[in-house]
Amino acid sequence: MLFPVLFGVSILIFVVMRIIPGDVAQTILGTEASPEALAQLREEFGLNDPLHVQYINWMGGVLTLDFGESMRTGKEILPDILNRFAVTFELTMLSAFISWIIAIPMGIVAAIKRNTNIDFGVRMISLLGVSFPNFALATIIILVLALAFSYSSPVGYIGFFEHPLKNLEIMIIPAIVLGTSMAGAVMRMTRSSVLEVLLQDFIRTIRAKGARESVVIFQHALKNAFIPILTIIGLQIGTLLGGAVIIEQIFSLPGLGQLVLTAINQRDLMVVQGAVLFIAFVFVIVNLIIDILYAYIDPRVSYK
């Protein structure tokens, strides 16, 4: 389904960008531009061609990894997308790691201690994580650090290989914000999945044979419960790789989400089309990897 999905996304984003009200040429040149200048710009960008011709020309370039040039800056789009994606990828992976080290152990503990105060506490924390908007959490963290510790998060971005410690200082707070939001959903799914497996007959049999509780939990219960957990992890990673727009805006991170938002505001059609198609590609690739991992984790799953 990878190729049909990408084909459908390409048509959808192309049509949507063409039916948005407003004149792209006038947005770029301004309201004082002469009709001749507007007509010349439309001709230069191919906006006078029939829609199907515009689409074929665009997709012909995409298939050769030529996403075109920005209508605003004249720069090639694909290198800019890849540079922005590197920032978003780092933020996503760091957020996911923080989420996993919090959510999976707490979800397992909640399942083992079902209907105890520990379980209720974990469920309350997970509910807060799911319900609390990440922009509100980001604002609170910034205020607390500023007022209580006189610390302000660095503005801008420095690459990891350029200065690892400075990069980590810049990325850690937005990663904690996103990781906390991700942790709520993973925690709830881990608890429910592990609990469902622990109540099955084969777990009772393994315990009756005298297996240690750690073996029961980690070698049998968790492995059998991991497919739903892996599914939600994959969806979260795929979504964040598309750009955490709000967090990138709050912390001034030049990620993919910020690129798309800026391009939409500027009516830069080529950048929006290329970036959205790239995001869709990344999302379906992540889901493909998750599908393949199903068979590795659970021998009952086969694609033969």
C-alpha positions in Angstrom: 0.0 0.0 0.0 3.0 2.3 0.2 2.9 3.5 -3.4 -0.9 3.9 -3.6 -0.9 5.9 -0.4 1.8 8.3 -1.6 0.1 8.7 -4.9 -3.2 9.6 -3.1 -1.4 12.1 -0.9 0.3 13.7 -3.8 -3.0 14.3 -5.6 -4.7 15.5 -2.4 -2.0 18.0 -1.4 -1.7 19.3 -5.0 -5.5 19.9 -5.3 -5.8 21.4 -1.8 -3.0 23.9 -2.6 -4.7 24.9 -5.8 -8.2 25.5 -4.3 -7.0 27.7 -1.4 -8.3 31.2 -2.0 -5.9 33.8 -3.0 -3.4 34.5 -5.8 0.0 33.0 -5.3 1.7 35.5 -7.6 0.1 38.5 -5.8 1.0 37.1 -2.4 4.6 36.9 -3.4 4.9 40.3 -5.3 2.4 42.2 -3.1 -0.7 44.1 -3.9 1.1 47.0 -5.7 2.6 44.7 -8.4 1.6 45.4 -12.0 -0.5 43.0 -14.0 2.5 42.4 -16.3 4.7 41.4 -13.4 2.0 39.1 -12.0 1.4 37.5 -15.4 5.2 37.0 -15.9 5.5 35.3 -12.5 2.6 33.0 -13.1 4.1 32.0 -16.4 7.5 31.4 -14.8 6.0 29.1 -12.1 3.8 27.3 -14.7 0.6 28.5 -12.9 -1.0 29.2 -16.3 -0.7 25.5 -17.4 -3.7 23.2 -17.0 -3.8 21.5 -13.6 -3.0 18.0 -15.0 0.0 19.4 -16.7 1.2 21.1 -13.5 0.8 17.9 -11.6 2.6 15.7 -14.2 5.5 18.2 -14.3 5.7 18.3 -10.5 5.6 14.5 -10.1 8.0 13.9 -13.0 10.5 16.0 -11.0 9.7 14.2 -7.7 10.3 10.8 -9.2 13.8 12.0 -10.1 14.3 13.5 -6.6 13.9 17.0 -8.0 11.3 18.7 -5.7 11.7 21.9 -7.6 12.6 25.3 -6.2 11.0 27.6 -3.6 8.8 30.3 -5.0 10.1 32.6 -2.4 13.8 32.0 -2.2 14.6 30.2 -5.5 16.5 27.6 -3.5 16.2 23.8 -4.2 13.6 22.3 -1.9 14.9 18.8 -1.2 18.2 19.9 0.5 16.2 22.3 2.7 13.7 19.5 3.6 16.5 17.1 4.5 18.3 19.7 6.6 15.1 20.5 8.5 14.3 16.8 8.8 17.6 16.1 10.6 16.5 18.5 13.4 13.0 16.9 13.6 14.5 13.4 13.6 16.8 14.2 16.5 14.0 15.7 18.5 11.7 12.8 17.7 14.2 10.1 18.7 15.2 11.9 21.9 11.5 12.4 22.8 10.7 8.7 22.1 13.6 7.5 24.2 12.4 9.7 27.2 8.9 8.4 26.6 9.9 4.7 26.6 12.1 4.8 29.7 9.2 6.4 31.6 6.1 4.7 30.1 7.0 1.0 29.6 8.4 0.3 33.1 5.5 2.2 34.7 2.9 0.5 32.6 4.4 -2.9 33.5 4.3 -2.1 37.2 0.7 -0.9 37.0 -0.3 -4.2 35.3 1.5 -6.2 38.0 0.0 -4.1 40.8 -3.5 -4.1 39.3 -6.1 -2.2 41.3 -3.6 -1.0 44.0 -2.7 2.6 44.8 0.3 2.2 42.5 -1.9 1.3 39.6 -4.3 4.2 40.3 -1.3 6.5 40.5 0.1 5.4 37.2 -3.3 5.6 35.5 -3.7 9.1 36.8 -0.3 10.1 35.5 -1.0 8.6 32.1 -4.3 10.4 31.9 -2.6 13.7 32.6 0.0 13.0 30.0 -2.6 12.3 27.4 -4.8 15.2 28.3 -2.3 18.0 29.0 -1.5 20.0 25.9 2.2 20.0 25.1 2.3 23.7 24.4 0.9 24.3 28.0 3.5 22.0 29.5 6.2 23.7 27.5 5.1 27.1 28.8 5.0 25.9 32.4 8.5 24.3 32.2 9.9 27.5 30.7 8.3 29.6 33.5 9.4 27.3 36.3 13.0 27.2 35.0 13.1 31.0 34.6 11.4 32.0 37.9 12.8 29.2 40.2 16.2 28.6 38.7 16.8 31.8 36.7 17.5 29.6 33.6 16.3 30.3 30.1 16.5 27.6 27.4 18.9 28.5 24.6 17.2 30.0 21.4 18.1 28.6 18.0 19.8 25.4 17.0 23.3 24.0 17.0 24.0 20.6 15.3 25.0 17.7 17.5 28.3 17.1 15.7 29.1 20.8 15.9 28.8 21.0 19.7 27.2 17.9 21.4 26.7 19.5 24.8 25.2 22.7 23.5 23.0 20.7 21.2 21.7 18.5 24.1 21.1 21.7 26.2 18.9 23.1 23.3 17.0 19.8 22.6 16.5 18.3 26.1 13.6 20.6 27.3 11.5 20.2 24.1 12.2 16.5 24.1 11.0 16.2 27.7 7.8 18.0 26.8 7.1 15.8 23.8 8.3 12.7 25.6 5.9 13.3 28.5 3.0 13.7 26.1 4.0 10.5 24.3 4.5 8.6 27.6 0.9 8.9 28.6 -0.5 6.9 25.6 2.3 4.3 25.7 1.9 3.9 29.5 -1.9 3.2 29.1 -1.3 0.8 26.2 1.5 -1.1 28.1 -0.6 -1.5 31.2 -3.7 -2.8 29.3 -1.7 -5.1 27.0 0.5 -6.6 29.7 -2.5 -7.0 32.0 -4.5 -8.8 29.3 -1.6 -11.3 28.7 -1.1 -11.9 32.5 -4.7 -13.1 32.8 -4.3 -15.7 30.1 -4.0 -19.4 30.8 -0.5 -20.0 29.5 0.9 -17.5 32.0 -0.8 -19.4 34.8 0.8 -22.6 33.5 4.2 -21.0 33.4 3.9 -19.8 36.9 2.7 -23.3 38.0 5.9 -24.7 36.6 7.9 -22.6 39.0 9.2 -19.9 36.7 10.6 -16.8 38.4 8.2 -13.8 38.2 10.9 -11.8 36.2 10.9 -14.6 33.6 7.1 -14.6 33.4 6.9 -10.9 33.0 9.8 -10.1 30.6 10.3 -13.3 28.6 6.6 -14.3 28.2 4.1 -11.6 29.1 5.9 -8.5 27.7 6.9 -10.2 24.5 3.3 -11.3 23.8 1.9 -7.9 24.8 4.4 -5.8 22.7 2.6 -5.7 19.4 -0.1 -3.2 20.5 2.7 -1.2 22.3 4.8 -1.2 19.1 1.9 -0.1 17.1 1.2 3.1 19.1 5.0 3.8 19.3 5.2 3.6 15.5 2.2 6.0 15.1 3.7 8.5 17.5 7.2 8.4 15.8 5.6 8.7 12.4 3.5 11.7 13.5 6.5 13.5 15.2 8.7 12.9 12.2 6.2 15.0 10.3 7.2 17.9 12.5 6.2 19.0 16.0 5.0 22.3 14.8 4.0 23.9 18.1 7.1 22.8 20.0 9.4 23.8 17.2 7.8 27.2 17.1 8.0 27.7 20.9 11.7 26.7 21.1 12.7 28.2 17.7 13.8 24.9 16.3 14.3 24.9 12.5 12.5 21.6 12.0 10.3 20.2 9.3 7.1 21.4 11.0 8.3 25.0 11.1 9.3 24.8 7.4 5.8 23.7 6.4 4.1 26.3 8.6 6.2 29.1 7.2 5.6 27.9 3.6 1.8 27.8 4.2 1.8 31.3 5.5 3.9 32.5 2.5 1.8 30.5 0.0 4.9 28.8 -1.2 3.1 26.0 -3.1 6.2 24.0 -4.1 7.7 23.8 -0.6 4.4 22.8 0.9 3.8 20.1 -1.7 7.3 18.7 -1.4 7.4 18.8 2.4 4.0 17.2 2.8 4.8 14.4 0.3 8.1 13.8 2.1 6.3 13.6 5.5 3.9 11.1 4.0 6.8 9.1 2.7 8.5 9.0 6.1 5.2 8.1 7.8 4.5 5.1 5.6 8.1 3.9 5.8 7.9 4.0 9.6 4.6 2.0 9.5 6.2 -0.5 7.0 9.1 -1.0 9.5 6.6 -1.6 12.3 4.7 -4.2 10.2 8.0 -6.0 9.5 8.9 -6.0 13.2 5.6 -7.7 14.0 6.8 -10.9 12.5 10.2 -10.6 14.3 8.5 -10.1 17.7 5.7 -12.6 17.4 6.4 -15.9 15.5 2.6 -16.3 15.0 2.7 -13.4 12.5 3.8 -14.4 9.0 3.9 -12.5 5.7 4.4 -15.6 3.6 
